[in-house]
Amino acid sequence: MLFINFEKLHRLRLQGIASIDDNDPLLSEYAEAQLVVRVSVTEFFVTARPRYVHRYKKIQPSEFVPRSTCETPLAPWKRVGDIQASLPAKDRARVEREGNLLSRAEYEKYLSDVGSRET
Protein backbone atom coordinates (compact mmCIF):
# COMPACT_ATOMS: atom_id res chain seq x y z
CA MET A 1 0.00 0.00 0.00
CA LEU A 2 1.17 3.53 -0.67
CA PHE A 3 0.21 6.35 1.69
CA ILE A 4 0.85 9.91 0.51
CA ASN A 5 0.63 13.13 2.50
CA PHE A 6 -0.05 15.59 -0.32
CA GLU A 7 0.52 18.65 1.87
CA LYS A 8 3.95 17.65 3.20
CA LEU A 9 4.88 15.35 0.29
CA HIS A 10 5.75 12.39 2.51
CA ARG A 11 5.22 8.87 1.23
CA LEU A 12 5.12 5.58 3.07
CA ARG A 13 4.99 2.26 1.25
CA LEU A 14 3.87 -0.84 3.16
CA GLN A 15 3.97 -4.49 2.23
CA GLY A 16 2.15 -7.03 4.30
CA ILE A 17 -0.40 -9.77 4.64
CA ALA A 18 -4.03 -8.65 4.72
CA SER A 19 -7.08 -10.21 6.29
CA ILE A 20 -10.69 -9.17 5.72
CA ASP A 21 -13.38 -9.57 8.35
CA ASP A 22 -17.09 -8.75 8.13
CA ASN A 23 -17.52 -9.30 11.88
CA ASP A 24 -14.53 -7.37 13.28
CA PRO A 25 -15.07 -5.42 16.53
CA LEU A 26 -13.81 -2.27 14.77
CA LEU A 27 -16.82 -2.24 12.40
CA SER A 28 -18.85 -0.31 14.95
CA GLU A 29 -16.18 2.43 15.04
CA TYR A 30 -16.66 3.43 11.38
CA ALA A 31 -19.98 4.70 10.06
CA GLU A 32 -21.39 2.52 7.27
CA ALA A 33 -18.34 0.20 7.20
CA GLN A 34 -19.07 -3.25 5.81
CA LEU A 35 -15.66 -4.87 6.30
CA VAL A 36 -12.45 -4.30 8.23
CA VAL A 37 -9.14 -4.96 6.54
CA ARG A 38 -6.17 -5.55 8.83
CA VAL A 39 -2.63 -5.71 7.51
CA SER A 40 0.31 -7.34 9.25
CA VAL A 41 3.22 -5.28 7.96
CA THR A 42 6.15 -7.31 6.66
CA GLU A 43 8.16 -4.42 5.17
CA PHE A 44 7.93 -0.65 4.95
CA PHE A 45 9.80 2.05 3.10
CA VAL A 46 9.81 5.80 3.73
CA THR A 47 10.39 7.87 0.61
CA ALA A 48 11.89 11.24 1.50
CA ARG A 49 11.65 13.05 -1.85
CA PRO A 50 8.71 11.82 -3.85
CA ARG A 51 9.00 12.50 -7.53
CA TYR A 52 5.97 13.34 -9.61
CA VAL A 53 3.76 13.99 -6.58
CA HIS A 54 1.97 17.32 -6.74
CA ARG A 55 1.28 19.33 -3.61
CA TYR A 56 -2.40 19.59 -2.65
CA LYS A 57 -4.17 21.15 0.29
CA LYS A 58 -7.27 19.68 1.93
CA ILE A 59 -9.92 22.39 2.06
CA GLN A 60 -12.81 20.37 3.45
CA PRO A 61 -13.92 16.75 3.59
CA SER A 62 -16.13 15.42 0.84
CA GLU A 63 -19.85 15.31 1.53
CA PHE A 64 -19.64 11.62 0.62
CA VAL A 65 -17.38 10.67 3.55
CA PRO A 66 -19.55 8.62 5.93
CA ARG A 67 -20.35 10.26 9.27
CA SER A 68 -22.15 8.84 12.27
CA THR A 69 -24.30 11.99 12.51
CA CYS A 70 -26.15 11.66 9.19
CA GLU A 71 -26.85 9.36 6.26
CA THR A 72 -24.22 9.59 3.53
CA PRO A 73 -25.57 11.09 0.30
CA LEU A 74 -25.92 8.54 -2.49
CA ALA A 75 -23.21 9.00 -5.12
CA PRO A 76 -24.79 10.62 -8.20
CA TRP A 77 -23.46 7.91 -10.54
CA LYS A 78 -25.60 5.40 -8.62
CA ARG A 79 -28.70 7.28 -9.85
CA VAL A 80 -27.95 6.65 -13.56
CA GLY A 81 -30.70 4.47 -15.04
CA ASP A 82 -28.36 2.29 -17.12
CA ILE A 83 -26.39 1.31 -14.02
CA GLN A 84 -29.30 0.23 -11.79
CA ALA A 85 -29.11 -3.47 -12.69
CA SER A 86 -25.45 -3.60 -11.56
CA LEU A 87 -25.98 -1.99 -8.15
CA PRO A 88 -26.44 -3.87 -4.88
CA ALA A 89 -30.09 -4.27 -3.86
CA LYS A 90 -29.77 -1.74 -1.00
CA ASP A 91 -28.57 0.98 -3.41
CA ARG A 92 -31.31 0.20 -5.96
CA ALA A 93 -33.90 0.38 -3.17
CA ARG A 94 -32.54 3.73 -2.03
CA VAL A 95 -32.71 5.18 -5.56
CA GLU A 96 -36.27 3.92 -5.86
CA ARG A 97 -37.20 5.37 -2.45
CA GLU A 98 -35.54 8.77 -3.01
CA GLY A 99 -36.23 9.11 -6.73
CA ASN A 100 -34.08 11.37 -8.91
CA LEU A 101 -33.15 8.69 -11.45
CA LEU A 102 -30.79 10.25 -14.02
CA SER A 103 -30.29 9.62 -17.72
CA ARG A 104 -26.70 9.47 -18.98
CA ALA A 105 -27.13 12.93 -20.50
CA GLU A 106 -28.33 14.34 -17.16
CA TYR A 107 -25.39 12.74 -15.36
CA GLU A 108 -22.91 14.14 -17.90
CA LYS A 109 -24.45 17.59 -17.38
CA TYR A 110 -24.10 17.14 -13.61
CA LEU A 111 -20.40 16.29 -14.06
CA SER A 112 -19.93 19.33 -16.28
CA ASP A 113 -21.65 21.60 -13.73
CA VAL A 114 -19.63 20.22 -10.80
CA GLY A 115 -16.40 20.57 -12.75
CA SER A 116 -17.10 24.20 -13.62
CA ARG A 117 -17.79 25.04 -9.94
CA GLU A 118 -14.47 23.57 -8.79
CA THR A 119 -12.25 25.52 -11.13
Beta strands, then each sheet from edge to edge (+ up, - down):
strand 1: 2-5
strand 2: 10-21
strand 3: 36-47
sheet 1: 1+ 2- 3+
end
